[in-house]
Amino acid sequence: MDISRKLGILVFFGVPAIMGGGIVFDIFGSYIPVSVYEIILLLFAGGLVSK
């Protein structure tokens, strides 16, 4: 997998990180669930990029 594809995957996961983080914060009203959501998303994106 070339570098441009890896960067594209990371950008693709950047949008759900920003939008989803706001939605999760609105639902739960705390930054702890947002952190958990972001970590899960980061692990999933890291798993795709590391292939």
C-alpha positions in Angstrom: 0.0 0.0 0.0 1.5 3.3 -1.0 1.8 6.4 1.1 -1.0 8.3 -0.7 -3.5 5.5 0.0 -2.5 5.4 3.7 -3.0 9.2 4.0 -6.4 8.9 2.3 -7.5 6.3 4.8 -6.5 8.5 7.7 -8.3 11.5 6.2 -11.4 9.3 5.6 -11.3 8.4 9.3 -10.8 12.1 10.3 -14.3 13.1 9.4 -16.0 10.5 11.6 -13.6 11.4 14.4 -14.7 15.1 14.3 -18.4 14.6 13.6 -18.8 11.4 15.7 -16.9 13.0 18.6 -19.4 15.8 18.7 -22.4 13.5 18.5 -21.0 11.2 21.2 -20.4 14.3 23.4 -24.0 15.5 22.8 -25.4 12.2 23.8 -23.3 11.5 26.9 -22.3 15.0 27.9 -18.8 14.0 28.9 -15.4 13.7 27.3 -14.7 10.2 28.6 -17.0 8.4 26.1 -15.6 10.7 23.4 -12.1 9.5 24.3 -13.2 5.9 24.1 -14.8 6.5 20.7 -11.7 8.2 19.4 -9.4 5.4 20.6 -11.5 2.7 19.0 -11.6 4.7 15.8 -7.8 5.2 15.9 -7.2 1.5 16.5 -9.4 0.6 13.6 -7.7 3.1 11.3 -4.3 2.1 12.5 -5.1 -1.5 11.7 -6.1 -0.7 8.2 -3.0 1.5 7.6 -0.6 -1.0 9.0 -1.6 -3.7 6.5 
